[in-house]
Structure formats: C-alpha cells, structure tokens
Amino acid sequence: MRRIINSTNVTLDGVSERLPEWHFQYMDDEAVGVTTEDLHAAEALLMGRQTYDVFAASWPERGGDYADRINAMPKYVASGTLRNATWTNTTVIRDVAGEVADLKQQRGGDILMYGFGPVAANLFEHGLLDEIRLFVHPVLAGGTGQWADLLLNAGAVGHLELAAHRALRSGVMLLTYRPKTAS
C-alpha cells in the first residue's frame, strides 16, 4: 500500500507560512540533500489548491535535478474549484478522502505532500496521512494578527508517535511522526 507523507517547514512558534522571511536562510547543502532525497523517494505529489497555485507558477520555468523531477512526476491537486490543471501530469481530485484512499490502494510508491493545511488535516482526520515530517526551524516568526494561521491551528486532532529525528547542521530539527495506533 502506498503511503501519504507530509513534509512541512515550521518555526518554533508553529508558523508554516511566510517562508521567505525565515526558511530559505536554512537551506544549506545538507537541507537541500534531505529534501531532494525525499522527493526522489516519492512517486507522486499531492497538494491543496494554494500550494498548487504557487508551485505551478514557479516550478515549470525552473531546471535542474529537483525541478526536473517535480515537473515530471504525477501530481494530484485537491480542489473544488480548479477545472483545468495546466501543470504537466496534474490530476484534479474533488473527493479528497475518497480519492486519496483509492490512490493509496493502487500500486506504486509513496505520495509526498508539502505543507500542513486543510487538505493534510482532512487526510489526518480520515486516517489517510501516514507520516508527518516537520522541519522545525530555530526561529520565532510571530504568529499573531493576519498570520495567526499556524500549523498548530490547522484543525487536526490526534495522537502521534515520534518515529525518527535528525539534527541538521543549520539548527533545523527534522522530526518524523506517525499516527499512534490504539493500544
């Protein structure tokens, strides 16, 4: 069975938005290597509409190993409003839980998802999210006012268990969690 793996960058105070303000200064060779390994280990991408809009506007114009991989692989975008996905190899899914459950049953490798937002929360709620990889950055970004849309407020409720951890030289901690099974 295929797994759905969520990969999210987050600050110590739970902010997962405004990446240009705090994320990219930590993208050294080691971090790029980890994210490249994760992308190459996956067979497809799953994203919400906001992530799709950002990625589809930037990745098709880029080149190099990472861009070539992300542009060529199958992509699924969860959206109730998107009619025609213009990014190569993209399929629009409407019934997120139902269609993702079907995708998980198909033959193939893992499906990678960037960012923990409403789609990831929905998948977690339905028991379809197999792993959450948090890249915790050693920075406080201030999650107040218009930026109160924090990872911690994504609406997902449930217990997780730490499956792995890794300290990167930049100070970023990679924490891998899996849903805790009832005992």
DALIN-V766188 format. One record per run of one state. SS is the DSSP state (A for helix, B for strand, O for the rest). FROM is the first residue (numbers start at 1). LEN is the number of residues. If there is no record, write none. Layout:
SS:FROM:LEN
SS:FROM:LEN
//
This chain:
O:1:3
B:4:8
O:12:7
A:19:4
O:23:1
A:24:3
O:27:2
A:29:13
B:42:7
A:49:13
O:62:3
A:65:8
O:73:1
B:74:5
O:79:11
B:90:4
O:94:2
A:96:10
O:106:4
B:110:5
O:115:3
A:118:8
O:126:5
B:131:7
O:138:7
A:145:3
O:148:3
A:151:3
O:154:6
B:160:8
O:168:5
B:173:7
O:180:4
//
